[in-house]
Amino acid sequence: MRDEEEVREQYEFLAEELASEEMNHEGVRRMFTYYRRALGWVLEEEHM
């Protein structure tokens, strides 16, 4: 299992990538949105 810092770094990276102007293809945006949501759930579950 990855440590919290690594998961947070990946989450922040994906958030920045998703906000990027280069991320304009809807399928790619959707994939990153789902991945970002999953990482958020992992972070929430570990802190419950």
VMD Tcl script that builds the backbone (N, CA, C; Angstrom):
set m [mol new atoms 144]
animate dup $m
set s [atomselect $m all]
$s set {name element resname resid chain x y z} {
  {N N MET 1 A 0.843 -1.185 0.000}
  {CA C MET 1 A 0.000 0.000 0.000}
  {C C MET 1 A 0.886 1.245 0.000}
  {N N ARG 2 A 0.458 2.225 -0.727}
  {CA C ARG 2 A 1.229 3.459 -0.810}
  {C C ARG 2 A 1.026 4.294 0.440}
  {N N ASP 3 A 2.046 5.087 0.765}
  {CA C ASP 3 A 1.882 5.942 1.932}
  {C C ASP 3 A 1.077 7.189 1.555}
  {N N GLU 4 A 0.587 7.862 2.561}
  {CA C GLU 4 A -0.316 8.998 2.355}
  {C C GLU 4 A 0.332 10.097 1.521}
  {N N GLU 5 A 1.602 10.367 1.769}
  {CA C GLU 5 A 2.282 11.438 1.031}
  {C C GLU 5 A 2.306 11.143 -0.471}
  {N N GLU 6 A 2.580 9.903 -0.839}
  {CA C GLU 6 A 2.616 9.524 -2.249}
  {C C GLU 6 A 1.234 9.665 -2.892}
  {N N VAL 7 A 0.198 9.230 -2.177}
  {CA C VAL 7 A -1.165 9.338 -2.695}
  {C C VAL 7 A -1.542 10.803 -2.865}
  {N N ARG 8 A -1.191 11.636 -1.879}
  {CA C ARG 8 A -1.503 13.065 -1.974}
  {C C ARG 8 A -0.776 13.715 -3.152}
  {N N GLU 9 A 0.477 13.346 -3.384}
  {CA C GLU 9 A 1.229 13.888 -4.516}
  {C C GLU 9 A 0.556 13.514 -5.827}
  {N N GLN 10 A 0.117 12.276 -5.956}
  {CA C GLN 10 A -0.559 11.843 -7.174}
  {C C GLN 10 A -1.876 12.587 -7.352}
  {N N TYR 11 A -2.605 12.780 -6.260}
  {CA C TYR 11 A -3.882 13.493 -6.308}
  {C C TYR 11 A -3.667 14.931 -6.785}
  {N N GLU 12 A -2.670 15.603 -6.214}
  {CA C GLU 12 A -2.390 16.986 -6.590}
  {C C GLU 12 A -1.944 17.065 -8.046}
  {N N PHE 13 A -1.108 16.118 -8.481}
  {CA C PHE 13 A -0.661 16.081 -9.877}
  {C C PHE 13 A -1.858 15.942 -10.812}
  {N N LEU 14 A -2.754 15.017 -10.495}
  {CA C LEU 14 A -3.925 14.807 -11.347}
  {C C LEU 14 A -4.841 16.029 -11.352}
  {N N ALA 15 A -4.999 16.680 -10.223}
  {CA C ALA 15 A -5.836 17.876 -10.159}
  {C C ALA 15 A -5.264 18.959 -11.067}
  {N N GLU 16 A -3.948 19.131 -11.045}
  {CA C GLU 16 A -3.306 20.118 -11.913}
  {C C GLU 16 A -3.451 19.731 -13.380}
  {N N GLU 17 A -3.250 18.449 -13.693}
  {CA C GLU 17 A -3.380 17.980 -15.070}
  {C C GLU 17 A -4.798 18.170 -15.584}
  {N N LEU 18 A -5.776 17.885 -14.744}
  {CA C LEU 18 A -7.177 18.000 -15.147}
  {C C LEU 18 A -7.538 19.460 -15.418}
  {N N ALA 19 A -6.943 20.383 -14.691}
  {CA C ALA 19 A -7.215 21.805 -14.871}
  {C C ALA 19 A -6.458 22.393 -16.062}
  {N N SER 20 A -5.484 21.662 -16.577}
  {CA C SER 20 A -4.655 22.148 -17.678}
  {C C SER 20 A -5.471 22.364 -18.947}
  {N N GLU 21 A -5.112 23.373 -19.707}
  {CA C GLU 21 A -5.780 23.658 -20.970}
  {C C GLU 21 A -5.559 22.530 -21.981}
  {N N GLU 22 A -4.479 21.788 -21.841}
  {CA C GLU 22 A -4.169 20.706 -22.772}
  {C C GLU 22 A -5.100 19.509 -22.587}
  {N N MET 23 A -5.774 19.431 -21.443}
  {CA C MET 23 A -6.692 18.327 -21.160}
  {C C MET 23 A -8.077 18.639 -21.702}
  {N N ASN 24 A -8.220 18.662 -23.014}
  {CA C ASN 24 A -9.509 19.068 -23.555}
  {C C ASN 24 A -10.296 17.901 -24.160}
  {N N HIS 25 A -9.720 16.745 -24.254}
  {CA C HIS 25 A -10.442 15.592 -24.800}
  {C C HIS 25 A -11.337 14.994 -23.712}
  {N N GLU 26 A -12.619 14.915 -23.967}
  {CA C GLU 26 A -13.597 14.521 -22.934}
  {C C GLU 26 A -13.303 13.149 -22.325}
  {N N GLY 27 A -12.904 12.174 -23.121}
  {CA C GLY 27 A -12.609 10.841 -22.590}
  {C C GLY 27 A -11.452 10.858 -21.602}
  {N N VAL 28 A -10.419 11.611 -21.922}
  {CA C VAL 28 A -9.265 11.714 -21.023}
  {C C VAL 28 A -9.667 12.441 -19.747}
  {N N ARG 29 A -10.443 13.524 -19.888}
  {CA C ARG 29 A -10.909 14.263 -18.713}
  {C C ARG 29 A -11.733 13.367 -17.800}
  {N N ARG 30 A -12.599 12.561 -18.394}
  {CA C ARG 30 A -13.449 11.669 -17.609}
  {C C ARG 30 A -12.592 10.650 -16.861}
  {N N MET 31 A -11.588 10.081 -17.539}
  {CA C MET 31 A -10.716 9.094 -16.904}
  {C C MET 31 A -9.998 9.708 -15.703}
  {N N PHE 32 A -9.432 10.896 -15.876}
  {CA C PHE 32 A -8.737 11.548 -14.771}
  {C C PHE 32 A -9.688 11.909 -13.640}
  {N N THR 33 A -10.907 12.299 -13.983}
  {CA C THR 33 A -11.894 12.628 -12.946}
  {C C THR 33 A -12.196 11.407 -12.090}
  {N N TYR 34 A -12.400 10.258 -12.722}
  {CA C TYR 34 A -12.679 9.033 -11.966}
  {C C TYR 34 A -11.484 8.623 -11.118}
  {N N TYR 35 A -10.289 8.733 -11.661}
  {CA C TYR 35 A -9.086 8.361 -10.917}
  {C C TYR 35 A -8.898 9.299 -9.720}
  {N N ARG 36 A -9.125 10.581 -9.955}
  {CA C ARG 36 A -9.015 11.562 -8.886}
  {C C ARG 36 A -10.017 11.275 -7.778}
  {N N ARG 37 A -11.244 10.931 -8.159}
  {CA C ARG 37 A -12.284 10.607 -7.176}
  {C C ARG 37 A -11.874 9.382 -6.360}
  {N N ALA 38 A -11.330 8.365 -7.025}
  {CA C ALA 38 A -10.909 7.149 -6.319}
  {C C ALA 38 A -9.805 7.457 -5.316}
  {N N LEU 39 A -8.848 8.294 -5.690}
  {CA C LEU 39 A -7.785 8.663 -4.758}
  {C C LEU 39 A -8.363 9.419 -3.559}
  {N N GLY 40 A -9.356 10.268 -3.807}
  {CA C GLY 40 A -10.001 10.986 -2.711}
  {C C GLY 40 A -10.661 10.033 -1.735}
  {N N TRP 41 A -11.320 8.996 -2.282}
  {CA C TRP 41 A -11.961 8.001 -1.409}
  {C C TRP 41 A -10.931 7.273 -0.565}
  {N N VAL 42 A -9.792 6.941 -1.165}
  {CA C VAL 42 A -8.742 6.239 -0.408}
  {C C VAL 42 A -8.272 7.122 0.751}
  {N N LEU 43 A -8.057 8.387 0.472}
  {CA C LEU 43 A -7.616 9.292 1.537}
  {C C LEU 43 A -8.659 9.423 2.636}
  {N N GLU 44 A -9.929 9.508 2.263}
  {CA C GLU 44 A -10.993 9.612 3.262}
  {C C GLU 44 A -11.084 8.372 4.125}
  {N N GLU 45 A -11.022 7.192 3.488}
  {CA C GLU 45 A -11.158 5.938 4.223}
  {C C GLU 45 A -10.019 5.747 5.221}
  {N N GLU 46 A -8.813 6.165 4.864}
  {CA C GLU 46 A -7.680 5.978 5.749}
  {C C GLU 46 A -7.744 6.898 6.975}
  {N N HIS 47 A -8.539 7.958 6.892}
  {CA C HIS 47 A -8.615 8.908 8.005}
  {C C HIS 47 A -9.881 8.719 8.837}
  {N N MET 48 A -10.675 7.706 8.544}
  {CA C MET 48 A -11.898 7.455 9.307}
  {C C MET 48 A -11.605 6.628 10.521}
}
mol reanalyze $m
mol bondsrecalc $m
mol representation Tube
mol addrep $m
